[in-house]
Amino acid sequence: MAHELFLYESISQRLRKHILGGSYRAGERLPSIRHLSQLFGVSINTIMQCFRQLELDGFIEVRPRSGVYVSQDPPRQPDNEHPAHFPLLPVEVSLSEDILHYMEPHAEQDLIRLGIALPSPSSMPVERVLRTLREVTRTHPLEAWDYMHPHGHPRFTHQLARRSLKYDVPITEQDLIVTNGCMEAIELALRAVTRRGDSVAVETPTYYGTLVALDVLQRRVVEIPTHYRDGICLYSLEQAFKRGQVSACLVSPNAQNPLGFSMPAERKRKLVALANRYQIPLIENDIWGDTVYADKALPAKAYDEHGMVIYCNSFSKTLMPGLRLGWVAPGRFHHRLRELKQISSITTASAPQLLLGRLMESGFYAQHLQRLRRQLQQQSRDTAALIRATFPAGTRVEEPAGGCVLWVKLPGQSDSRQLFDQALAAGIHIFPGNVFSAGARHYNYLRINAGHPVTPAIRQAIATLGKLASRL
């Protein structure tokens, strides 16, 4: 197992055992970074990663110019939460009603909207989009209003295919099926490669929309522990594959919602290799992929030499959610997905395809993404800093590698469902952590959307949330 786990995770686990066992007591100073680097024969960066993980988990606190100390109230969770002991059991999904309950307030206009994961409308080039839409519908009226081939309009699919230029395995126009948003792509993929009662491996925590789709389709889930920086635990995932527990795996390797990580390229390669070795279809939700701040993150699909990855994406998070324009590259499952698309919605609206084709062709979409990435990164940093400044001691928040959501861990046994109710009464909409897992997990977490500029109203809302969290 050790070769599958990260080196810093192994060292973190050792230190964690010593803390839990009492070798290092609350408030006691740990050995220095340099000493541990020499002791374990690893780089200083590895030890720093180890300390970052222990700090996020609440075991240590870093005191500037003083050192690293055991937290005054370190967690006392049992050691079986380590990935090697994580229970890989199929779970029935029954969260649809809960999720609907938490989503409904978003429609109320007078709320501060920190719940739904979307960039602010002010980040979107609305005037340019509308002007281009008028242009393409005027110059191509018949194409704009006619039925389109399920594969999509050639101008649109041609531009999509060109986006895969950097992939090890490029996507061609013929590989694509245009969909009504990313969720239709995911639904078609699940229906194509699983049946009612089958189990699907998912990250935990994972996007609640994934869990709703699995619930409606009557699939079960096997939750795989997922690291806030490096993604899904490949060791645990391989155990589920080996045991024949799952019929498919659904992941978001880039700017994952809600954790915000982007998997390193080598781990994506290993993920695809595992899917191919065990012949398990890998459904990739890359809806936030275009927002990765470094602009270098390729999807897992880029390494798919054998067609086992069903790649799903859309423009809902980067341009206009109301367009409902997505696409899927199904690999070896293309024929089955095309059949399902035919009986599901026949085709996808033509005008949005002409619009996006023109915006990509002109280079405008690429320019817009550069601006959007910078804006989302700055807003995420600013919002995270506000949370650290106003939430109770022991709160943990990591800045994402892309997107605009922050996964916030509350101290102790705080219940974010209570915080949701209290925040809503104060005119603030958030999402509690429990809806990001099919099991009884993440109750002391919440997700906050950092997609809005940090205005005085946002600052006041974060401060109010911090006060409410302090009283839980």
Secondary structure as a PSIPRED ss2 file (coil, helix, strand):
# PSIPRED VFORMAT (PSIPRED V4.0)

   1 M C   1.000  0.000  0.000
   2 A H   0.000  1.000  0.000
   3 H H   0.000  1.000  0.000
   4 E H   0.000  1.000  0.000
   5 L C   1.000  0.000  0.000
   6 F C   1.000  0.000  0.000
   7 L H   0.000  1.000  0.000
   8 Y H   0.000  1.000  0.000
   9 E H   0.000  1.000  0.000
  10 S H   0.000  1.000  0.000
  11 I H   0.000  1.000  0.000
  12 S H   0.000  1.000  0.000
  13 Q H   0.000  1.000  0.000
  14 R H   0.000  1.000  0.000
  15 L H   0.000  1.000  0.000
  16 R H   0.000  1.000  0.000
  17 K H   0.000  1.000  0.000
  18 H H   0.000  1.000  0.000
  19 I H   0.000  1.000  0.000
  20 L H   0.000  1.000  0.000
  21 G H   0.000  1.000  0.000
  22 G C   1.000  0.000  0.000
  23 S C   1.000  0.000  0.000
  24 Y C   1.000  0.000  0.000
  25 R C   1.000  0.000  0.000
  26 A C   1.000  0.000  0.000
  27 G C   1.000  0.000  0.000
  28 E C   1.000  0.000  0.000
  29 R E   0.000  0.000  1.000
  30 L C   1.000  0.000  0.000
  31 P C   1.000  0.000  0.000
  32 S C   1.000  0.000  0.000
  33 I H   0.000  1.000  0.000
  34 R H   0.000  1.000  0.000
  35 H H   0.000  1.000  0.000
  36 L H   0.000  1.000  0.000
  37 S H   0.000  1.000  0.000
  38 Q H   0.000  1.000  0.000
  39 L H   0.000  1.000  0.000
  40 F H   0.000  1.000  0.000
  41 G C   1.000  0.000  0.000
  42 V C   1.000  0.000  0.000
  43 S C   1.000  0.000  0.000
  44 I H   0.000  1.000  0.000
  45 N H   0.000  1.000  0.000
  46 T H   0.000  1.000  0.000
  47 I H   0.000  1.000  0.000
  48 M H   0.000  1.000  0.000
  49 Q H   0.000  1.000  0.000
  50 C H   0.000  1.000  0.000
  51 F H   0.000  1.000  0.000
  52 R H   0.000  1.000  0.000
  53 Q H   0.000  1.000  0.000
  54 L H   0.000  1.000  0.000
  55 E H   0.000  1.000  0.000
  56 L H   0.000  1.000  0.000
  57 D C   1.000  0.000  0.000
  58 G C   1.000  0.000  0.000
  59 F C   1.000  0.000  0.000
  60 I E   0.000  0.000  1.000
  61 E E   0.000  0.000  1.000
  62 V E   0.000  0.000  1.000
  63 R E   0.000  0.000  1.000
  64 P C   1.000  0.000  0.000
  65 R C   1.000  0.000  0.000
  66 S C   1.000  0.000  0.000
  67 G E   0.000  0.000  1.000
  68 V E   0.000  0.000  1.000
  69 Y E   0.000  0.000  1.000
  70 V E   0.000  0.000  1.000
  71 S C   1.000  0.000  0.000
  72 Q C   1.000  0.000  0.000
  73 D C   1.000  0.000  0.000
  74 P C   1.000  0.000  0.000
  75 P C   1.000  0.000  0.000
  76 R C   1.000  0.000  0.000
  77 Q C   1.000  0.000  0.000
  78 P C   1.000  0.000  0.000
  79 D H   0.000  1.000  0.000
  80 N H   0.000  1.000  0.000
  81 E H   0.000  1.000  0.000
  82 H C   1.000  0.000  0.000
  83 P H   0.000  1.000  0.000
  84 A H   0.000  1.000  0.000
  85 H H   0.000  1.000  0.000
  86 F C   1.000  0.000  0.000
  87 P C   1.000  0.000  0.000
  88 L C   1.000  0.000  0.000
  89 L C   1.000  0.000  0.000
  90 P E   0.000  0.000  1.000
  91 V E   0.000  0.000  1.000
  92 E C   1.000  0.000  0.000
  93 V C   1.000  0.000  0.000
  94 S C   1.000  0.000  0.000
  95 L C   1.000  0.000  0.000
  96 S H   0.000  1.000  0.000
  97 E H   0.000  1.000  0.000
  98 D H   0.000  1.000  0.000
  99 I H   0.000  1.000  0.000
 100 L H   0.000  1.000  0.000
 101 H H   0.000  1.000  0.000
 102 Y H   0.000  1.000  0.000
 103 M H   0.000  1.000  0.000
 104 E H   0.000  1.000  0.000
 105 P H   0.000  1.000  0.000
 106 H H   0.000  1.000  0.000
 107 A H   0.000  1.000  0.000
 108 E C   1.000  0.000  0.000
 109 Q C   1.000  0.000  0.000
 110 D C   1.000  0.000  0.000
 111 L C   1.000  0.000  0.000
 112 I E   0.000  0.000  1.000
 113 R E   0.000  0.000  1.000
 114 L C   1.000  0.000  0.000
 115 G C   1.000  0.000  0.000
 116 I C   1.000  0.000  0.000
 117 A C   1.000  0.000  0.000
 118 L C   1.000  0.000  0.000
 119 P C   1.000  0.000  0.000
 120 S C   1.000  0.000  0.000
 121 P H   0.000  1.000  0.000
 122 S H   0.000  1.000  0.000
 123 S H   0.000  1.000  0.000
 124 M C   1.000  0.000  0.000
 125 P C   1.000  0.000  0.000
 126 V H   0.000  1.000  0.000
 127 E H   0.000  1.000  0.000
 128 R H   0.000  1.000  0.000
 129 V H   0.000  1.000  0.000
 130 L H   0.000  1.000  0.000
 131 R H   0.000  1.000  0.000
 132 T H   0.000  1.000  0.000
 133 L H   0.000  1.000  0.000
 134 R H   0.000  1.000  0.000
 135 E H   0.000  1.000  0.000
 136 V H   0.000  1.000  0.000
 137 T H   0.000  1.000  0.000
 138 R H   0.000  1.000  0.000
 139 T H   0.000  1.000  0.000
 140 H C   1.000  0.000  0.000
 141 P H   0.000  1.000  0.000
 142 L H   0.000  1.000  0.000
 143 E H   0.000  1.000  0.000
 144 A H   0.000  1.000  0.000
 145 W H   0.000  1.000  0.000
 146 D C   1.000  0.000  0.000
 147 Y C   1.000  0.000  0.000
 148 M C   1.000  0.000  0.000
 149 H C   1.000  0.000  0.000
 150 P C   1.000  0.000  0.000
 151 H C   1.000  0.000  0.000
 152 G C   1.000  0.000  0.000
 153 H C   1.000  0.000  0.000
 154 P H   0.000  1.000  0.000
 155 R H   0.000  1.000  0.000
 156 F H   0.000  1.000  0.000
 157 T H   0.000  1.000  0.000
 158 H H   0.000  1.000  0.000
 159 Q H   0.000  1.000  0.000
 160 L H   0.000  1.000  0.000
 161 A H   0.000  1.000  0.000
 162 R H   0.000  1.000  0.000
 163 R C   1.000  0.000  0.000
 164 S C   1.000  0.000  0.000
 165 L C   1.000  0.000  0.000
 166 K C   1.000  0.000  0.000
 167 Y C   1.000  0.000  0.000
 168 D C   1.000  0.000  0.000
 169 V C   1.000  0.000  0.000
 170 P C   1.000  0.000  0.000
 171 I C   1.000  0.000  0.000
 172 T C   1.000  0.000  0.000
 173 E H   0.000  1.000  0.000
 174 Q H   0.000  1.000  0.000
 175 D H   0.000  1.000  0.000
 176 L C   1.000  0.000  0.000
 177 I E   0.000  0.000  1.000
 178 V E   0.000  0.000  1.000
 179 T E   0.000  0.000  1.000
 180 N C   1.000  0.000  0.000
 181 G H   0.000  1.000  0.000
 182 C H   0.000  1.000  0.000
 183 M H   0.000  1.000  0.000
 184 E H   0.000  1.000  0.000
 185 A H   0.000  1.000  0.000
 186 I H   0.000  1.000  0.000
 187 E H   0.000  1.000  0.000
 188 L H   0.000  1.000  0.000
 189 A H   0.000  1.000  0.000
 190 L H   0.000  1.000  0.000
 191 R H   0.000  1.000  0.000
 192 A H   0.000  1.000  0.000
 193 V H   0.000  1.000  0.000
 194 T C   1.000  0.000  0.000
 195 R C   1.000  0.000  0.000
 196 R C   1.000  0.000  0.000
 197 G C   1.000  0.000  0.000
 198 D C   1.000  0.000  0.000
 199 S E   0.000  0.000  1.000
 200 V E   0.000  0.000  1.000
 201 A E   0.000  0.000  1.000
 202 V E   0.000  0.000  1.000
 203 E E   0.000  0.000  1.000
 204 T E   0.000  0.000  1.000
 205 P C   1.000  0.000  0.000
 206 T C   1.000  0.000  0.000
 207 Y C   1.000  0.000  0.000
 208 Y H   0.000  1.000  0.000
 209 G H   0.000  1.000  0.000
 210 T H   0.000  1.000  0.000
 211 L H   0.000  1.000  0.000
 212 V H   0.000  1.000  0.000
 213 A H   0.000  1.000  0.000
 214 L H   0.000  1.000  0.000
 215 D H   0.000  1.000  0.000
 216 V H   0.000  1.000  0.000
 217 L C   1.000  0.000  0.000
 218 Q C   1.000  0.000  0.000
 219 R C   1.000  0.000  0.000
 220 R E   0.000  0.000  1.000
 221 V E   0.000  0.000  1.000
 222 V E   0.000  0.000  1.000
 223 E E   0.000  0.000  1.000
 224 I E   0.000  0.000  1.000
 225 P E   0.000  0.000  1.000
 226 T E   0.000  0.000  1.000
 227 H E   0.000  0.000  1.000
 228 Y C   1.000  0.000  0.000
 229 R C   1.000  0.000  0.000
 230 D C   1.000  0.000  0.000
 231 G E   0.000  0.000  1.000
 232 I E   0.000  0.000  1.000
 233 C C   1.000  0.000  0.000
 234 L H   0.000  1.000  0.000
 235 Y H   0.000  1.000  0.000
 236 S H   0.000  1.000  0.000
 237 L H   0.000  1.000  0.000
 238 E H   0.000  1.000  0.000
 239 Q H   0.000  1.000  0.000
 240 A H   0.000  1.000  0.000
 241 F H   0.000  1.000  0.000
 242 K H   0.000  1.000  0.000
 243 R C   1.000  0.000  0.000
 244 G C   1.000  0.000  0.000
 245 Q C   1.000  0.000  0.000
 246 V C   1.000  0.000  0.000
 247 S C   1.000  0.000  0.000
 248 A E   0.000  0.000  1.000
 249 C E   0.000  0.000  1.000
 250 L E   0.000  0.000  1.000
 251 V E   0.000  0.000  1.000
 252 S C   1.000  0.000  0.000
 253 P C   1.000  0.000  0.000
 254 N C   1.000  0.000  0.000
 255 A C   1.000  0.000  0.000
 256 Q C   1.000  0.000  0.000
 257 N C   1.000  0.000  0.000
 258 P C   1.000  0.000  0.000
 259 L C   1.000  0.000  0.000
 260 G C   1.000  0.000  0.000
 261 F C   1.000  0.000  0.000
 262 S C   1.000  0.000  0.000
 263 M C   1.000  0.000  0.000
 264 P C   1.000  0.000  0.000
 265 A H   0.000  1.000  0.000
 266 E H   0.000  1.000  0.000
 267 R H   0.000  1.000  0.000
 268 K H   0.000  1.000  0.000
 269 R H   0.000  1.000  0.000
 270 K H   0.000  1.000  0.000
 271 L H   0.000  1.000  0.000
 272 V H   0.000  1.000  0.000
 273 A H   0.000  1.000  0.000
 274 L H   0.000  1.000  0.000
 275 A H   0.000  1.000  0.000
 276 N H   0.000  1.000  0.000
 277 R H   0.000  1.000  0.000
 278 Y H   0.000  1.000  0.000
 279 Q C   1.000  0.000  0.000
 280 I C   1.000  0.000  0.000
 281 P C   1.000  0.000  0.000
 282 L E   0.000  0.000  1.000
 283 I E   0.000  0.000  1.000
 284 E E   0.000  0.000  1.000
 285 N E   0.000  0.000  1.000
 286 D C   1.000  0.000  0.000
 287 I C   1.000  0.000  0.000
 288 W C   1.000  0.000  0.000
 289 G H   0.000  1.000  0.000
 290 D H   0.000  1.000  0.000
 291 T H   0.000  1.000  0.000
 292 V E   0.000  0.000  1.000
 293 Y C   1.000  0.000  0.000
 294 A C   1.000  0.000  0.000
 295 D C   1.000  0.000  0.000
 296 K C   1.000  0.000  0.000
 297 A C   1.000  0.000  0.000
 298 L C   1.000  0.000  0.000
 299 P C   1.000  0.000  0.000
 300 A H   0.000  1.000  0.000
 301 K H   0.000  1.000  0.000
 302 A H   0.000  1.000  0.000
 303 Y H   0.000  1.000  0.000
 304 D C   1.000  0.000  0.000
 305 E C   1.000  0.000  0.000
 306 H C   1.000  0.000  0.000
 307 G C   1.000  0.000  0.000
 308 M C   1.000  0.000  0.000
 309 V E   0.000  0.000  1.000
 310 I E   0.000  0.000  1.000
 311 Y E   0.000  0.000  1.000
 312 C E   0.000  0.000  1.000
 313 N E   0.000  0.000  1.000
 314 S E   0.000  0.000  1.000
 315 F C   1.000  0.000  0.000
 316 S C   1.000  0.000  0.000
 317 K C   1.000  0.000  0.000
 318 T C   1.000  0.000  0.000
 319 L C   1.000  0.000  0.000
 320 M C   1.000  0.000  0.000
 321 P H   0.000  1.000  0.000
 322 G H   0.000  1.000  0.000
 323 L H   0.000  1.000  0.000
 324 R C   1.000  0.000  0.000
 325 L C   1.000  0.000  0.000
 326 G E   0.000  0.000  1.000
 327 W E   0.000  0.000  1.000
 328 V E   0.000  0.000  1.000
 329 A E   0.000  0.000  1.000
 330 P C   1.000  0.000  0.000
 331 G H   0.000  1.000  0.000
 332 R H   0.000  1.000  0.000
 333 F H   0.000  1.000  0.000
 334 H H   0.000  1.000  0.000
 335 H H   0.000  1.000  0.000
 336 R H   0.000  1.000  0.000
 337 L H   0.000  1.000  0.000
 338 R H   0.000  1.000  0.000
 339 E H   0.000  1.000  0.000
 340 L H   0.000  1.000  0.000
 341 K H   0.000  1.000  0.000
 342 Q H   0.000  1.000  0.000
 343 I H   0.000  1.000  0.000
 344 S H   0.000  1.000  0.000
 345 S C   1.000  0.000  0.000
 346 I C   1.000  0.000  0.000
 347 T C   1.000  0.000  0.000
 348 T C   1.000  0.000  0.000
 349 A C   1.000  0.000  0.000
 350 S H   0.000  1.000  0.000
 351 A H   0.000  1.000  0.000
 352 P H   0.000  1.000  0.000
 353 Q H   0.000  1.000  0.000
 354 L H   0.000  1.000  0.000
 355 L H   0.000  1.000  0.000
 356 L H   0.000  1.000  0.000
 357 G H   0.000  1.000  0.000
 358 R H   0.000  1.000  0.000
 359 L H   0.000  1.000  0.000
 360 M H   0.000  1.000  0.000
 361 E H   0.000  1.000  0.000
 362 S C   1.000  0.000  0.000
 363 G C   1.000  0.000  0.000
 364 F H   0.000  1.000  0.000
 365 Y H   0.000  1.000  0.000
 366 A H   0.000  1.000  0.000
 367 Q H   0.000  1.000  0.000
 368 H H   0.000  1.000  0.000
 369 L H   0.000  1.000  0.000
 370 Q H   0.000  1.000  0.000
 371 R H   0.000  1.000  0.000
 372 L H   0.000  1.000  0.000
 373 R H   0.000  1.000  0.000
 374 R H   0.000  1.000  0.000
 375 Q H   0.000  1.000  0.000
 376 L H   0.000  1.000  0.000
 377 Q H   0.000  1.000  0.000
 378 Q H   0.000  1.000  0.000
 379 Q H   0.000  1.000  0.000
 380 S H   0.000  1.000  0.000
 381 R H   0.000  1.000  0.000
 382 D H   0.000  1.000  0.000
 383 T H   0.000  1.000  0.000
 384 A H   0.000  1.000  0.000
 385 A H   0.000  1.000  0.000
 386 L H   0.000  1.000  0.000
 387 I H   0.000  1.000  0.000
 388 R H   0.000  1.000  0.000
 389 A H   0.000  1.000  0.000
 390 T H   0.000  1.000  0.000
 391 F C   1.000  0.000  0.000
 392 P C   1.000  0.000  0.000
 393 A C   1.000  0.000  0.000
 394 G C   1.000  0.000  0.000
 395 T C   1.000  0.000  0.000
 396 R E   0.000  0.000  1.000
 397 V E   0.000  0.000  1.000
 398 E C   1.000  0.000  0.000
 399 E C   1.000  0.000  0.000
 400 P C   1.000  0.000  0.000
 401 A C   1.000  0.000  0.000
 402 G E   0.000  0.000  1.000
 403 G C   1.000  0.000  0.000
 404 C C   1.000  0.000  0.000
 405 V E   0.000  0.000  1.000
 406 L E   0.000  0.000  1.000
 407 W E   0.000  0.000  1.000
 408 V E   0.000  0.000  1.000
 409 K E   0.000  0.000  1.000
 410 L C   1.000  0.000  0.000
 411 P C   1.000  0.000  0.000
 412 G C   1.000  0.000  0.000
 413 Q C   1.000  0.000  0.000
 414 S C   1.000  0.000  0.000
 415 D C   1.000  0.000  0.000
 416 S H   0.000  1.000  0.000
 417 R H   0.000  1.000  0.000
 418 Q H   0.000  1.000  0.000
 419 L H   0.000  1.000  0.000
 420 F H   0.000  1.000  0.000
 421 D H   0.000  1.000  0.000
 422 Q H   0.000  1.000  0.000
 423 A H   0.000  1.000  0.000
 424 L H   0.000  1.000  0.000
 425 A H   0.000  1.000  0.000
 426 A C   1.000  0.000  0.000
 427 G C   1.000  0.000  0.000
 428 I E   0.000  0.000  1.000
 429 H E   0.000  0.000  1.000
 430 I C   1.000  0.000  0.000
 431 F E   0.000  0.000  1.000
 432 P E   0.000  0.000  1.000
 433 G H   0.000  1.000  0.000
 434 N H   0.000  1.000  0.000
 435 V H   0.000  1.000  0.000
 436 F H   0.000  1.000  0.000
 437 S C   1.000  0.000  0.000
 438 A C   1.000  0.000  0.000
 439 G C   1.000  0.000  0.000
 440 A C   1.000  0.000  0.000
 441 R C   1.000  0.000  0.000
 442 H C   1.000  0.000  0.000
 443 Y C   1.000  0.000  0.000
 444 N C   1.000  0.000  0.000
 445 Y E   0.000  0.000  1.000
 446 L E   0.000  0.000  1.000
 447 R E   0.000  0.000  1.000
 448 I E   0.000  0.000  1.000
 449 N E   0.000  0.000  1.000
 450 A C   1.000  0.000  0.000
 451 G C   1.000  0.000  0.000
 452 H C   1.000  0.000  0.000
 453 P C   1.000  0.000  0.000
 454 V C   1.000  0.000  0.000
 455 T C   1.000  0.000  0.000
 456 P H   0.000  1.000  0.000
 457 A H   0.000  1.000  0.000
 458 I H   0.000  1.000  0.000
 459 R H   0.000  1.000  0.000
 460 Q H   0.000  1.000  0.000
 461 A H   0.000  1.000  0.000
 462 I H   0.000  1.000  0.000
 463 A H   0.000  1.000  0.000
 464 T H   0.000  1.000  0.000
 465 L H   0.000  1.000  0.000
 466 G H   0.000  1.000  0.000
 467 K H   0.000  1.000  0.000
 468 L H   0.000  1.000  0.000
 469 A H   0.000  1.000  0.000
 470 S H   0.000  1.000  0.000
 471 R C   1.000  0.000  0.000
 472 L C   1.000  0.000  0.000
